[in-house]
Amino acid sequence: MAFDLADRGIYGFSTTENLRFADVDANGHINNGAFLELLENVRVSYLRQIVRTGLPRFRMVVGRIEADFKRQMFYPGTAVACCRLIEAHDRKCVVGQGLFDGEGNCTAVQKVIMVSLNEETHRATPFDPAVRAMLDRLVASKGGIDP
């Protein structure tokens, strides 16, 4: 299934983030690093509140981040950061994310590969079958939230 990460309608999970003066760079707009922090906030919240709920303990780490910056944002203001699972595999899953300004314009999209990690060996390991089943359901669900 292909997802247009710039389409606000594909996301069922989001957070509203305040843009800070400290996030402004020398060009007078919100720094790209702040975009990544805003997207990290929603990703961590999504993983804790939606993905991990009711499952056996498992650990994931970021294996890759691919971000596309689409337009500027300015202080003061707010942004809506969105998140959903877009792929599930044996040892990894892909989180799709979008960042939207206060007017609803897409300002950035991001794909994050999360790798299943064995806590003892610190090496990639297959997901527990219950976890994998939940990941598959989230990918297939409307908005990335289990129905």
N, C-alpha and C positions, 0 to 999 in steps of 0.2 A: 504494500500500500504506500503510495507516495503522498507526502504531506507538504503543503505550502506553508513554511514556517512564518511567512509574513502575513498570513491570514489569521486575524484575531479569533475567528470563529472556530478554529480547530482545538482551542485550548479550553479545558474545563477547570484549570487551576491557575490562579494568579495571585499576585500580591501588589499592593499599591505602595510605591516607594517615593519618599520625598527626596528631591534633588537638593544637594547641599552646596553652599558657597564654596566649601573646601574641595568640591569636585570640579570646579572651574579651572581650566588650564590657561596658558598664556594667550591662546587664541580667543578667549572669552566664551567658549562653550564647554559643555560637560566633557571631561576627559574620557578617552576610550577605556582607560583602566577602570573608571567608575562604572561604565556600562557592564564590564565583566563582573564587578562586585554586585551590582543590582541583579544580574542574572544568577550569580551564585546564591544569593539570598533565597530566590524563589526555588532554585533547584534543591537546595538543602531542605526547605520546607516541604516541597512536594515529596521528596524521598522519605522524609520522616512521617508525614501525615497521611500519605496515600499509599506509597509503595510498600512500606514496611509493616503496615497495620495487619496484625493477626498472623504473621509469618514467623517461622523459626529464625533465629538470629543468623544474619549473613552480613558480610562486609564487602563494600565496593570502593574502588578508588578511581580517580580520573585517569584515563589513559591517553585521551586526546581531547583538545578543544579546538573547534573550527568556528570562527566568528566572522560575520560579514556586517560591516557598519554601513547603514543605509542613509541616515540623515542625522543632523546635529540636534542636540537638545540644549536648552539654556536654563540657567538659574534666574529667578526662582521657578519652581514648578514641581510637578509630580510625574511619575512614569508608572506604567503598569507592566510588570514583568510576568511572563507566562511560561508554563512548562507542561510537557507531557512526554510519555514514552512513545517513540516512533519505530523502534526495532527491538527485538529480543533474540538472542543467540545463546549457545550453550554456556559460554564463559563471559559474555559481555552483553550490555544493552546500550541503546543509543537514546539519549534524551534530547528532544527538540525544544528549542526555546525561542521566544520572541519578546522584544522590548518595544513598547509603544509609548509615545509622548502623551501629554494631557489632552491633545486633540484627536487621539486615536491613530496617529500616523506611525507606521512601523519604523523604528530607528535602528534596530539591529536584530539579526537572527543568529542562532548559535546551535551547533550540534556538539554534544558531549558524549564521548564513549566512556562508559563506566565499566570497569573490569571487575569480575567476581574474584575476590581475594581470599585465599586460605590464610587464616590468622596465624597458624603455626609456621608454615613454610614461607609465607609472604610471596606466593606464586599464584598465578591465575589458576582457577579451579572451576569446574562446572557448577552451575547453580543447583541447589537442592531442587528436586522435582516440584515441590509445592511452590517454591519461589518462581521457578521457570513458568509454571502454569499461570501464576498471578501476573507475571510480566507479559505473557502472551495475551491474557485477558485485557490488560491495560492498553496494550498497543491496539487491539481490535475495538476497544470501547470508544464511544463518542466522548470527545474531550480528554481522553486519557485517564478517565476516572472509572473505576469498576462499577458497572451498573447495579 
